[in-house]
Amino acid sequence: MSAMAMETIVSLCKRRGFIFQSSEIYGGTGSCWDYGPLGVELKNNIKRVWWRDFVQQRDDMVGLDASILMHAMVWKASGHVDHFTDPMVDCRECKHRFRADQIDEKDWTHYCPATKGNKFTIKAGEPCKHCGARRTLCPDCGRGELTVPRHFNLMFKTFMGPVEEDAAVTYLRPETAQGIFVNFDNVLQATRRKLPFGIAQIGKAFRNEITPGNFIFRSREFEQMEIEFFVNPHEHLDGRPADEAWHDRWIADCQAWFVRYGLSAASIKLHEHGHDELAHYSKRTVDLLYKFPMGWSELMGIANRTDFDLKQHSKFSGKSLTYFDEERKEHLVPFVIEPSAGVDRALLAFLLDAYREEEVRGEKRVVLRFHPELAPIKIAVLPLLKKRSEIVSTCHDLRRRLSRRWLTLYDDTAAIGRLYRRQDEVGTPYCVTVDVKTVGDAEKGETGDGKVTIRERDTMQQIRVPLADLETIFGHLLDAGTPWTEIATAYPRAEG
Ligand code: ATP
């Protein structure tokens, strides 16, 4: 996947209404994004299947939706006020700001003394091939000295209430996790859970990133899907301390989840954090990296946060945040395994992995091969002739019928070949076409056969099915996960 692939996806997203730049009519922000009509469906589908698979279908998980604004002490206790910083350097000339640890990953501008000061753009990390110099100045303007690195806190500060004074300062949450930790005892008391159990949350998080970029990969407002899985550290599982065994289980489950919904296994790899990389609270952290167009980058992280957060909140709030172990007759502070995924990064990976350009009968076909559960539109109902009122009214009836269970769209704004291509390009798995044979011709005294054509996106195969069978067929295909081949062999093929 090249940088080209990212540009292609960005342009498809805008053209077809998946993602727009925030405040575009004012020149855009570049660090925040708006999800359009198809984007919001795709995003909701990702969150829905994640919630269903990891919360509703497991008997050791419950959900939570905590507020974004929290007590300022939360962020002192969690360490975010003191530690949630990135080293940053500024150019003294153009005033651009960079993350000190990422500056060598940028292409750089160079005025080469060996070629009478000609200006070159040199690849990241490489020296100038004329004079051999390496970058020391600002990579953007090529002239300014850089300041020494300074620590910059990534939290967005705001004020609670009408007075802008120090006592009213609070922050937009930079992660959803802390909302779970501060509610640990509430959930425990309300649900009477036994360890191990987890609390999940999906919601917005905000970070004042120094260098947002790569489309929705790194933005200042994004969404997270997080789980805090509480484990008894005195127990053993698979012959190992329970927290370590559960950590490995969650790594495997998360990886399998992304593959199940469409990412190719070869595009995901694990990255074990070295000691110098580990966050202050972590005993071990493993990232799932995805092969994004800009290189292998973090899709999600799975950390063993130990008992750090609960102990910190207990210390700062003065409230006991423990669990009573009936067997050992003692109060203990659970260890926590935290699978933390970004919704936007997941969406970007699913988009990139689904994107294909194919040649069909000498023409280019763009198709998003989304998993049917993720596809924004499940069924498109299309008229073969929009001038025939019986065809159009049958289409509208059908759309109404099918949309009770699946997102179904009607489109008559082009000829059928073009309508199919448009649906391919947004990943709609099935098109249903109503034609003259379906409705017959009253003037000629011909009755219709009451059958329609279903076309499948990936194989482009078409079958002829009775109108009355549609709910059953789509129930199999879209809800039960029955493969297309099984349905297709039960009905006659229609002409392509
Ligand atoms: P990075 O090093 O890439 O900035 P991180 O290690 O700081 O990420 P975590 O704090 O582990 O990220 O957050 C968990 C997940 O939240 C990340 O794996 C990612 O999917 C998502 N995420 C974090 N920061 C951003 C951001 N600025 N934009 C979009 N998603 C983000």
Boltz pocket constraint, residues with backbone or C-beta under 6 A from the ligand:
constraints:
  - pocket:
      binder: B
      contacts: [[A, 175], [A, 207], [A, 209], [A, 216], [A, 217], [A, 218], [A, 219], [A, 220], [A, 221], [A, 222], [A, 223], [A, 224], [A, 298], [A, 299], [A, 300], [A, 301], [A, 340], [A, 341], [A, 342], [A, 343], [A, 344], [A, 345], [A, 346]]
      max_distance: 6.0
